[in-house]
Amino acid sequence: MSDGDRPRAAVLAEAAQAAGYAPSVHNTQPWRWRAAGEALDLFAVRERQLDVADPEGRLLAISCGTAVQHARVALAAEGWTVAVARMPDPADRDHLARITLTGRTAVTPEAMRHFQTMRLRHTDRRPVSDTPVRPEAIAAIREAVTASGIDLHVLTGDQILELAAAASHADKVETEDPEQREELAYWVGGDRPEGTGVPDAVIPSQAPQTTVPGRDFVRAGTLTVGSGHDRAAAYAIMYGPGDELADWLLAGEALSAGWLAATELGVTVLPFSSVIEIPGTRHTLRGMLSDLGYPYLVLRLGTADPDHPGPPHTPRLRADQTIDVIAG
């Protein structure tokens, strides 16, 4: 049987399985796929939503958007063109997306490179090296993000200091909130579902020396951070014109595309979501954008330290926990 003769459900299920490599807030993987006929449907799994930090589901939508883009990359690497419908069922807010096969196409080297990069991409919370990211690399990352209809604003030096104050405030608010601490503890060391969450191996063993503080996980991990700093890092805000669930889903697709482009260019990406979770700091970010759009996420872009291996990949749920295949 040739690739073109394979059952469509099998093709779609494999794409959904590849989408499991997608990044998600606290590695919650808050999605479930259904492969049936010519379509792959994505549903939110509210049991893996951050009810305290993300009550409106913004970060859940971003997480699911990265999975949508990963599935599209996997299908392109198999020679399929697709159409994507976001929020296809107005009566079901958990039905976030439908990917429909529309035809066959040649597999390009770029498509294969993106697919291979999905397995290499990871989150590195260590300080970056003293080598600044090349301007042409930032331009290429921005191009990948904007191709999805989302923009990327690179912060000035003064804005980075403003971001540092906002991140510090957001961290203080969350770590002093007992419910926030309880929810965070569940995903970084509690009785969370196997294959999810943030293991100690990817959490710094001590607070890194940074201008912009990262999330305080309220526990030390085992990831050695070294003596580096983030002075050479660039910071950017992903933003867009809308604040609906479909907009945040699209932002997740743009995040995935930009992150894959960055990985191929040797640039590390560290998302900052705590400043999005707190309404006051989210308003501060919007001010940095001169109210031109809604901020979706802050990204730290840097060059990894070549002398130290990066952290391991975070665990993943099994395919049978995230995919339903409907025969027929």
C-alpha positions as CSV (number, residue, x, y, z in Angstrom):
1,M,0.0,0.0,0.0
2,S,1.5,3.4,-1.0
3,D,1.5,6.4,1.4
4,G,-1.3,7.9,-0.7
5,D,-3.5,4.8,-0.2
6,R,-3.1,4.6,3.6
7,P,-6.3,5.0,5.6
8,R,-6.8,8.7,6.3
9,A,-7.6,8.0,10.0
10,A,-4.1,6.4,10.4
11,V,-2.5,9.5,8.7
12,L,-4.3,11.8,11.0
13,A,-3.7,9.8,14.1
14,E,0.1,9.8,13.4
15,A,0.0,13.6,13.0
16,A,-1.9,13.9,16.4
17,Q,0.8,11.7,18.0
18,A,3.5,13.9,16.6
19,A,1.7,16.9,18.0
20,G,2.3,15.5,21.4
21,Y,5.8,17.0,21.2
22,A,4.2,20.5,21.3
23,P,5.0,22.8,24.3
24,S,2.3,23.6,26.8
25,V,2.1,25.6,30.0
26,H,3.5,23.5,32.8
27,N,3.5,20.6,30.4
28,T,-0.2,20.1,31.0
29,Q,-0.9,18.9,27.4
30,P,-4.5,20.1,27.8
31,W,-5.8,18.5,24.5
32,R,-7.5,15.5,23.1
33,W,-7.7,14.7,19.4
34,R,-10.3,12.8,17.4
35,A,-9.4,11.4,14.0
36,A,-12.4,10.5,11.8
37,G,-12.8,10.5,8.0
38,E,-10.8,13.3,6.5
39,A,-10.7,15.5,9.6
40,L,-8.7,15.8,12.8
41,D,-10.6,17.5,15.6
42,L,-8.9,19.1,18.7
43,F,-10.8,19.4,22.0
44,A,-9.7,21.1,25.2
45,V,-9.3,18.9,28.3
46,R,-10.4,21.1,31.2
47,E,-9.1,18.6,33.7
48,R,-5.6,19.8,32.6
49,Q,-6.4,23.5,32.7
50,L,-4.8,25.7,35.3
51,D,-8.0,26.8,37.0
52,V,-6.3,29.3,39.3
53,A,-3.6,30.8,37.0
54,D,-5.6,30.5,33.8
55,P,-9.3,30.6,34.7
56,E,-10.3,32.0,31.3
57,G,-8.3,29.4,29.4
58,R,-6.0,31.8,27.5
59,L,-2.9,29.7,28.2
60,L,-4.8,26.5,27.5
61,A,-5.7,27.9,24.1
62,I,-2.1,28.9,23.4
63,S,-0.9,25.4,24.4
64,C,-3.5,23.8,22.1
65,G,-2.5,26.1,19.3
66,T,1.1,24.8,19.4
67,A,-0.3,21.3,19.1
68,V,-2.4,22.4,16.0
69,Q,0.7,23.8,14.3
70,H,2.7,20.7,15.2
71,A,0.1,18.5,13.6
72,R,0.2,20.7,10.5
73,V,3.9,20.3,10.3
74,A,3.6,16.5,10.6
75,L,1.1,16.4,7.8
76,A,3.2,18.6,5.6
77,A,6.1,16.2,6.1
78,E,3.8,13.4,4.8
79,G,2.9,15.4,1.7
80,W,-0.6,16.6,2.8
81,T,-2.2,20.0,2.4
82,V,-4.8,21.0,5.0
83,A,-7.4,23.5,5.9
84,V,-7.7,24.7,9.5
85,A,-11.0,25.9,11.1
86,R,-10.7,27.4,14.5
87,M,-13.7,27.2,16.9
88,P,-15.6,25.2,14.3
89,D,-18.6,24.6,16.6
90,P,-20.1,27.8,18.2
91,A,-22.1,25.6,20.6
92,D,-19.0,23.8,21.9
93,R,-16.2,26.0,23.3
94,D,-14.1,23.0,24.0
95,H,-14.0,22.1,20.2
96,L,-11.0,24.3,19.5
97,A,-10.0,23.3,15.9
98,R,-10.6,21.1,13.0
99,I,-7.8,20.1,10.6
100,T,-9.1,18.8,7.3
101,L,-7.1,17.0,4.6
102,T,-7.5,18.9,1.3
103,G,-5.0,17.1,-1.0
104,R,-1.5,15.8,-1.8
105,T,1.6,17.9,-2.4
106,A,5.3,17.3,-2.8
107,V,7.3,17.0,0.5
108,T,9.8,19.8,0.6
109,P,13.2,19.8,2.5
110,E,11.8,22.6,4.6
111,A,8.8,20.5,5.6
112,M,11.1,17.6,6.6
113,R,13.4,20.0,8.5
114,H,10.5,21.4,10.5
115,F,9.3,17.9,11.4
116,Q,12.7,16.8,12.6
117,T,13.0,20.0,14.6
118,M,9.8,19.2,16.6
119,R,11.7,16.4,18.3
120,L,14.7,18.6,19.1
121,R,12.8,21.6,20.5
122,H,12.8,21.9,24.3
123,T,12.5,24.5,27.0
124,D,15.8,25.7,28.6
125,R,15.4,27.8,31.8
126,R,19.2,28.3,32.2
127,P,20.7,31.8,31.6
128,V,21.8,32.3,28.0
129,S,25.4,32.8,26.8
130,D,27.1,36.1,26.3
131,T,26.7,35.9,22.6
132,P,23.8,38.1,21.4
133,V,21.2,36.7,19.0
134,R,22.0,37.9,15.5
135,P,19.5,40.5,14.1
136,E,18.9,38.4,11.1
137,A,17.9,35.5,13.3
138,I,15.4,37.6,15.2
139,A,14.0,38.8,11.9
140,A,13.6,35.2,10.7
141,I,11.8,34.3,14.0
142,R,9.5,37.3,13.7
143,E,8.8,36.3,10.1
144,A,7.7,32.8,11.2
145,V,5.5,34.3,13.9
146,T,3.9,36.9,11.7
147,A,3.1,34.4,9.0
148,S,0.4,33.1,11.3
149,G,-1.1,36.6,11.7
150,I,0.5,37.4,15.0
151,D,3.1,40.1,15.6
152,L,6.3,40.2,17.6
153,H,7.5,43.4,19.3
154,V,11.2,43.2,20.4
155,L,11.7,45.2,23.6
156,T,14.0,48.1,24.0
157,G,16.5,48.3,26.9
158,D,14.1,50.5,29.0
159,Q,11.2,48.2,28.2
160,I,13.2,45.2,29.4
161,L,13.7,46.9,32.8
162,E,9.9,47.6,32.8
163,L,9.3,43.9,32.0
164,A,11.7,42.9,34.8
165,A,9.6,44.9,37.3
166,A,6.4,43.4,36.0
167,A,7.7,39.8,36.1
168,S,8.9,40.4,39.7
169,H,5.5,41.7,40.7
170,A,3.7,38.8,39.0
171,D,6.0,36.3,40.7
172,K,5.3,37.9,44.1
173,V,1.6,37.9,43.6
174,E,1.5,34.2,42.6
175,T,3.9,32.9,45.2
176,E,2.0,34.7,48.0
177,D,-1.3,33.2,46.9
178,P,-1.9,29.9,48.7
179,E,-4.2,28.6,45.8
180,Q,-1.6,29.5,43.2
181,R,1.1,27.8,45.2
182,E,-1.0,24.7,45.6
183,E,-1.8,24.5,41.9
184,L,1.9,25.1,41.0
185,A,3.0,22.4,43.4
186,Y,0.6,19.9,41.8
187,W,2.2,20.3,38.3
188,V,5.8,20.5,39.5
189,G,5.9,17.6,42.0
190,G,2.4,16.6,43.1
191,D,0.2,13.7,42.2
192,R,-0.2,14.9,38.6
193,P,-1.0,12.6,35.7
194,E,2.0,10.5,34.6
195,G,3.6,11.9,31.5
196,T,2.7,15.5,32.4
197,G,4.1,18.3,34.5
198,V,7.6,19.9,35.1
199,P,10.2,17.4,36.4
200,D,13.1,18.5,38.6
201,A,15.5,17.8,35.8
202,V,14.3,21.0,33.9
203,I,14.0,23.2,37.0
204,P,17.1,25.3,37.9
205,S,18.9,24.1,41.1
206,Q,19.2,27.7,42.1
207,A,17.7,31.0,41.0
208,P,19.6,32.1,37.8
209,Q,21.2,35.5,37.7
210,T,18.9,37.4,35.4
211,T,17.6,40.9,34.8
212,V,14.1,39.5,34.1
213,P,13.2,36.9,36.8
214,G,11.8,33.6,35.6
215,R,9.0,31.8,37.3
216,D,9.6,30.7,40.9
217,F,8.6,27.1,41.0
218,V,8.8,27.2,44.8
219,R,11.2,24.4,44.9
220,A,14.8,23.7,43.6
221,G,15.3,21.4,40.8
222,T,18.4,19.6,39.6
223,L,19.3,21.6,36.5
224,T,22.7,23.2,36.9
225,V,22.5,26.8,35.8
226,G,26.1,27.9,35.8
227,S,27.3,31.5,36.3
228,G,25.7,33.0,33.2
229,H,23.4,36.0,33.0
230,D,20.7,37.1,30.5
231,R,22.3,40.4,29.6
232,A,22.7,39.2,26.0
233,A,19.2,38.0,25.7
234,A,16.5,39.7,23.6
235,Y,12.9,39.9,24.9
236,A,9.8,40.1,22.8
237,I,6.1,40.3,23.2
238,M,3.8,38.3,21.0
239,Y,0.6,40.2,20.4
240,G,-2.4,40.5,18.1
241,P,-5.6,42.5,17.5
242,G,-8.1,40.2,19.3
243,D,-8.7,38.8,22.8
244,E,-11.0,35.9,22.0
245,L,-10.3,32.2,22.4
246,A,-9.6,31.8,18.6
247,D,-7.0,34.6,18.8
248,W,-5.1,32.9,21.6
249,L,-5.3,29.6,19.7
250,L,-3.7,31.3,16.7
251,A,-1.1,32.8,19.0
252,G,-0.2,29.3,20.0
253,E,0.2,28.3,16.4
254,A,2.5,31.3,15.9
255,L,4.5,30.4,19.0
256,S,5.1,27.0,17.6
257,A,6.2,28.3,14.2
258,G,8.5,30.8,15.8
259,W,10.0,28.3,18.2
260,L,10.8,25.8,15.5
261,A,12.4,28.6,13.4
262,A,14.4,29.6,16.4
263,T,15.6,26.1,17.2
264,E,16.8,25.7,13.6
265,L,18.8,28.9,14.0
266,G,20.4,27.8,17.2
267,V,18.3,30.3,19.3
268,T,16.8,29.2,22.6
269,V,13.2,30.3,23.5
270,L,11.9,30.7,27.0
271,P,8.2,31.7,27.3
272,F,7.2,33.9,30.2
273,S,3.5,33.4,31.0
274,S,3.3,34.7,34.6
275,V,3.1,38.3,33.4
276,I,0.1,37.2,31.3
277,E,-1.6,35.4,34.1
278,I,-1.9,38.6,36.3
279,P,-4.4,41.2,34.9
280,G,-2.3,44.1,36.2
281,T,1.0,43.0,34.5
282,R,-0.9,42.0,31.4
283,H,-2.1,45.6,31.3
284,T,1.5,46.8,31.7
285,L,2.5,44.8,28.7
286,R,-0.3,46.3,26.6
287,G,1.1,49.7,27.5
288,M,4.5,48.7,26.1
289,L,2.6,48.0,22.9
290,S,1.0,51.4,23.0
291,D,-2.4,49.7,23.1
292,L,-1.9,48.5,19.5
293,G,-2.9,44.9,20.4
294,Y,-3.4,42.4,23.2
295,P,-0.3,40.7,24.6
296,Y,-0.3,36.9,24.4
297,L,3.1,35.8,25.7
298,V,6.6,37.1,26.4
299,L,9.6,35.3,24.9
300,R,13.2,35.3,25.9
301,L,15.5,34.7,22.9
302,G,19.1,33.8,23.5
303,T,22.1,31.8,22.4
304,A,22.6,28.6,24.5
305,D,25.8,28.0,26.3
306,P,27.7,25.6,23.9
307,D,29.8,24.1,26.7
308,H,26.9,22.7,28.7
309,P,24.2,20.3,27.5
310,G,20.7,21.4,27.6
311,P,18.0,20.0,29.9
312,P,16.2,16.8,28.9
313,H,12.8,16.8,27.3
314,T,9.8,16.8,29.5
315,P,7.6,13.7,29.7
316,R,4.6,13.2,27.4
317,L,1.3,11.4,27.7
318,R,0.8,8.2,25.8
319,A,-1.0,8.4,22.5
320,D,-4.0,6.5,23.8
321,Q,-4.5,9.2,26.4
322,T,-4.7,12.0,23.9
323,I,-6.1,10.5,20.6
324,D,-9.4,8.8,19.7
325,V,-9.6,7.2,16.2
326,I,-13.1,6.7,14.8
327,A,-13.1,4.0,12.2
328,G,-15.2,4.1,9.1
